[in-house]
Amino acid sequence: MSTSPELSTRADDRMVTAISRWLARHADDAELRRELRQSSPGELTPGQAAAVAELAAILETDAPHADVEMVARETLEALALGD
């Protein structure tokens, strides 16, 4: 029996994991950008895709980290609710 969690193949689950790791500071901005780029908007609802795109856009700015964290948390909410 494996003790490691199985990796999800659902785009929304992968995004939740990537954003959560970033919020916990287990991943840096570059890792989060890479994960967001790998997401396929076709696998997400329109609201989820828009939230992921907004997060990707703010990561490319010089916004304060707290502002990026707020958008990241809003993105997690959109991904969880499936909006």
C-alpha positions in Angstrom: 0.0 0.0 0.0 1.3 3.4 -1.0 1.6 6.1 1.6 1.8 9.0 -1.0 -1.4 10.6 -2.1 -2.5 9.9 -5.7 -2.0 12.8 -8.1 -5.2 14.1 -9.5 -5.5 14.6 -13.2 -8.4 17.1 -13.0 -7.3 20.6 -13.9 -9.2 22.2 -11.0 -7.6 19.9 -8.5 -4.1 20.5 -9.9 -4.7 24.3 -9.7 -5.9 24.0 -6.1 -2.8 22.1 -5.2 -0.5 24.5 -6.9 -2.0 27.6 -5.4 -2.2 26.1 -2.0 1.5 25.1 -2.1 2.3 28.7 -3.2 0.2 30.2 -0.4 2.0 28.0 2.1 5.3 29.2 0.6 6.2 25.6 -0.5 6.4 26.9 -4.1 7.8 30.1 -5.5 6.2 32.5 -8.1 8.0 30.7 -11.0 6.6 27.3 -10.0 3.1 28.8 -9.7 3.4 30.5 -13.1 4.5 27.2 -14.7 1.5 25.3 -13.2 -0.9 28.0 -14.3 0.4 28.0 -17.8 0.0 24.2 -17.9 -3.7 24.4 -17.1 -6.0 23.9 -20.0 -8.8 26.5 -20.0 -11.0 23.9 -21.7 -10.9 21.7 -18.6 -12.2 24.5 -16.4 -15.5 26.3 -16.2 -15.5 29.8 -17.7 -15.5 31.3 -14.2 -12.6 29.1 -13.1 -10.6 29.9 -16.3 -11.2 33.6 -15.7 -10.0 33.4 -12.1 -6.9 31.4 -13.1 -6.1 34.0 -15.9 -6.5 36.8 -13.4 -4.1 35.2 -11.0 -1.6 34.5 -13.9 -1.9 38.2 -14.9 -1.3 39.6 -11.4 1.7 37.3 -11.0 3.3 39.1 -13.9 3.1 42.5 -12.2 4.9 44.2 -9.4 1.9 44.0 -7.2 2.5 43.6 -3.5 2.6 40.0 -2.3 -0.5 40.5 -0.2 -2.5 41.6 -3.2 -1.4 38.5 -5.1 -2.4 36.4 -2.1 -5.8 37.9 -2.1 -6.3 37.0 -5.8 -4.9 33.5 -5.2 -7.5 33.0 -2.4 -10.3 34.2 -4.7 -9.0 31.8 -7.4 -9.1 29.0 -4.9 -12.7 29.9 -4.1 -13.7 29.9 -7.8 -12.0 26.6 -8.3 -13.7 25.0 -5.3 -17.2 26.3 -6.2 -16.8 25.4 -9.9 -18.1 28.9 -10.9 
